[in-house]
Amino acid sequence: MMNIEQIDNTRILISLCDKDLEHYRVTFENLSLSESHSRTVLKELMYHASVKTGMDLKDKKVLIEALKYEHGCLLLLTVSERCRKRKVYRVKYYHDSSVFSFANAENFLSCINALYHMPFEPYSSSAFLYEQMYYLVLRTPSPLKANYIHTIREFCTPSRHGTLFAAFLQEHGTPLQLHHAIRTIGKNLS
């Protein structure tokens, strides 16, 4: 059931459930100003919002933002009388962390030496010592390449941990090299 709520003197929130979207014959994916049917639906929703809240939307600049949720979508209407540059917020890319453990220093250093001589270097690498185990933490903006993984698996123990364990190591482990571990340690091994 559609719900219209005035948040403040410039914003209106419209909640549309799946039945509302079905009634208007739109989906979240095709709800766009570039498509004529969607544009008509959005104008109708703006009219209902104007009537219900008493906020005048005619001849005003209105920013429409849509957010999908499990059983429908939310539309946030922000009214502006004058043209001003709006703030744009950029979502930082989430970097995935992979943690590899090594039983001894020899395997750890051999792995770093092999990785140092490969052309690809991860976005960030750190090295830690925790409970007599050596750990290599790799943070990459994309999945690790297969040849990189195969090289690491030649030297590491079978366990592989993720982002949560990487944070644990940073808090409780002894840092061997916090930044660019492969480059820094590898350079000293060569």
Buried (B, 14 or more C-beta within 10 A) or exposed (E): EBEBEBEEEBBBBBBBBEEBBEEBEBEBEEBEEEEEEBEEBBEEBBEEBBEBBEBEBEEBEBEBEBEEEEEBBBBBBBBEEEEEEEEEEEEEEEBBBBBBBBEEEEBBBBBBBBBBEEEEBBEBBBBBBBEEBBBBBBBBEEEBBEEBBEBBEEBBBEEBBEBEBBEBBBEEBEEBBBEBBBBBBBEEEE
